[in-house]
Amino acid sequence: MIQLVVFTLEEQRYAVPLAAVERVVRAVESTALPQAPPIVLGIINVGGRLVPLVDIRKRFRLPERDVGLNDQLIIASTSRRAVALLVDAVGGVLEHPAADVVAPEAICPGLEYVEGVVALNDGIILIHDLDKFLALEEAQALDAALKSA
């Protein structure tokens, strides 16, 4: 069984592995981070740590919108750093048989940020690989921006 934290953006469901998630919090105001890649909205303070706030709408080519009062942040860890993912809503934790996860290559080659796809009775969920979420150039630009901040 795999455990996933399911979230929505524009009525579409996505997920990240539960093991990568620290916590879910309400959206907070961020501070702009000069020289950060366009996918990074800014930084937030999470328990004394400065964490980049990532606008995953840009990664998924969804329309931009202002942060709403009901939006949530998924505080998660990649192999390099903690990140805050801005999402419309978090739907909870889903347990699903690992054997039923379809590899992204079986659906469409080139889905580099997708770790797998789960088909449920009420739709599909794309599982995202947080370590591949920021492209190498974006990760390097973020490192430089954080050092200069």
Secondary structure, 3 states (H helix, E strand, C coil): CEEEEEEEECCEEEEEEHHHEEEEEECCCCECCCCCCCCEEEEEEECCEEEEEECHHHHCCCCCCCCCCCCEEEEEECCCCEEEEEECEEEEEEEECHHHCECHHHCCCCCCCEEEEEEECCEEEEEECHHHCCCHHHHHHHHHHHHHC
